[in-house]
Amino acid sequence: MRLNRKAINDIWNKYWHFSLLSLYGICQIWFYYLERVIRPKYFMYSVIDSHIPFISIFVLPYLFWFAYMAIGFIYLGLVSRKDFFRLCWFIFGGMCICYVLYMLFPNAQNLRPDITSNDIFTRMVKHIYETDTNTNVAPSIHVLNSIGVHIALVNCEEFKKQSRIWHWLSLISAVLICLSTVFIKQHSIKDGMWAMLLVMVLYLAIYTVPRYFAEENIFATDTNR
């Protein structure tokens, strides 16, 4: 069935904000550029890292990060445009801040073990090692974004109405993703700590400070209800 112009305009007016997800593609281009040109000068390490074991099964929550991000954006984009915008500010703004920090503070980590096993989980980890370098690790974008999605969900009025099990599932997902970064040796614990510091800054800027100003002047009014 062919959609008429009015129907197309109605769909666009209702869902145009999803076009902001194209910013992720721009961020990825920037990241791949940094992967090619950055030469690390600082290597992230904490004595705690030496006591954290390599656990290959944590590759599952590490990869679930992609689905968790998608679920967060799609859900908020459908139920609350305001919270969708907040998540965009948090994720894309946070990623850009990370990239600037990578340029000013070129860093890497040397924590990856020599993997001798050949089970499915270690093969998945090996593939990650082959496709993602050990550079540009602090702050950890995995940690930053997973916490950002959880914050956006629990601050959404529509999500608050859902069963508490969904709140717990979101929290557990975010925690497991954060833990996965150190258990598969993709990040030092310091990378996660820097990410959490950035999370606090972004939370203040996006969720706390606007309460002292006219919030509707910073984020578009939620007209998607």
N, C-alpha and C positions, 0 to 999 in steps of 0.2 A: 504494500500500500504506500503510495507516494505521499509524503508529508507536504502540506501546504506551507507557505511562507510564515503564516501566523503561528502554526504549530512549532516550526523550527525556531522562531523568535522566542516563543514561550519556553522552549527547552533551554535555549541559550540564556535567557534571563534568569532561569532557575538554577542552572548548573554552570554558568560561565566561570565560576571560581575554580573549578577543577582544572582550568587551563593553567593555573599557577603551578601545577605539578611539573610543568615543563622546566621550571627552575632547577629541578633535580638534574635534568640533562645538562644544563649549563654548569652546575656544580661539578658534575662528573667530568666534564671536559677540562675544567680547571684542575681537578684532582689528578687526572691522567697526565696533564702537562707538568704538574709538580713532581709526579713520580719519575718523569724523564729527566728533569733538570736539577732537582734538589740533590745536593751532595751533603749528607749528614755530617755535622760537626759534634753533635752531642748524642750520647747513647744512654737511653733510659734504663735504669736498673735500680732495684732496691734489694736489700738482703732478704726481704720477704719473698721475692721472686724465686730464690733458690730453694725455698721450702714449699713452694706450690707445685704439686705434681702435674705431669702432663697426662690429661685424661681425654682420650680421643673422642669419646661419645659426646662430649660437650660441643662437638662440631654441629650437632643438631640444633641446639638453641642459637648457636652463632649464625647459622644459615636462616633460622626462623626469623631473625631480625628483619629480613626483607618482607616477609609476610606480615609481621607485626606492624611495620611501617605502613604497608598498604592498607591493612585493616583500619588503623587509626585514621588515616587520611580519608578513606572512603566513608567510614561511619560518620565522622564529624562533618564531612562535606554534604552528607545527606540529611543530617538532623540539626546541625547548628553552624551556619555560615560564620558566625563570629568566632566560634572555637576553632573552626577550620583555619581562619586567618591567623589566629594566635599560634596554631601549630606551625603554619608556614613561617611566621616570624621566627619561631623558636628553632625549627629544623634548618631552614635555609640561611637564616641569619647566623645561627651557630656554626654551620658548616663553613660559611665564608670567614668567620672569625678564626676558625681552626686553620684554614688555608693561609691566612695572613700570618698566623703564628708559626706555621711550618716554614714560611719564607723568612721570617725574622729569627726563628730559632730552629734551624734545620736539624731534625732529630731522627733517630732510628733505634732499633733494639736488636740485641744479639742473643735472644733467648730460645730460638727455635732448636729443638733437639734433632739428633740424627734418628730418623724413624726407620726401624727395621721390620716392624710388623707389616702385615699385608691384608688386614681385615678391612671391611668396607669403610669403617670410620677413619682409620688412618689413611686410607687412600683418598678420602674426601679432604682430610687435612693436607695431604701432600699436594692435592690439586689447588687448594687455597694458597699454599706456600708458593706454588709455581706461577700463579696468576696475580698475586698481590705481594708486592715487595715488603721488606721489613722497615721501610722508611716512612716518614710522615705519620707517626704513631701517637704523639702527645700534643693536644688532648685526643683521647679515643673518640672517634665519631660514633662507633657502635654504642658506647656507653652514653654519650651525649644524647643521641637520637632515641634510644630506647627509653631513657628516663623522660625525655621530652614528650614522647607519645603518651606515656602513663600519666604525666602531669596534665596533659591536654584532656585526656579522657575523664579523669576524676574531677576536673574543674568544669566539666560540661554538665549543665542542668539536666539534660535529657539522659545522660549516662548515669547520673545520680539516682534516677528513678528505676534503673534496672536492678535485677537481683544482685545481692552482694557477691555471689559467686563470680560474676563477671569482673567485679573490682579486684577480687583475689586472683583471678586468672591473669588479669592485666599486670598486677604487681609481680606475680610469680614469673610471668614471661619476661618482664623487664629485668628482674633480678638474675634469672638464669642467663639471659643474654650478656649482662655485665660480667657474670662469673665466667662465662665461656671464653671471653677475650683473654683471660689469664690462664685458664686451664688448657687451652690449645696453643698457648704460647704465642699468640698474636700480639699481645701487649704486655708491658710491664704494669705492675699495680700502680706505678706512678702515673701512667697514662690515664687510668681510670680516675685517679685523684684529681688530676688537672681537669678532666672532663666534668667531674662533680663540682669543682669550683666554678667552671663556666656555666653549669646548670644553675647555680645559685644566682649568678649575675643576670642570666637571661630571665629567670623566674621573677626577680625583682623588677626588671625592666618591662616585662610583658604582662605580668599578673598583679604585681603589688603596686608599682608606681601609678599605673592608670587609675587606681581607685581614688587617687588624690586629684585627679583631673576629670574632665568630661570624657568618659570612656568612649562615647559614641563618636568623638572627634578623632580618636586614634584608631579604632577598629570599626569597620562598617557595621551598621545595625543589622542584627540577625533578622532577615525577612524571609527566611526559608522555613517558616513554621506555619 
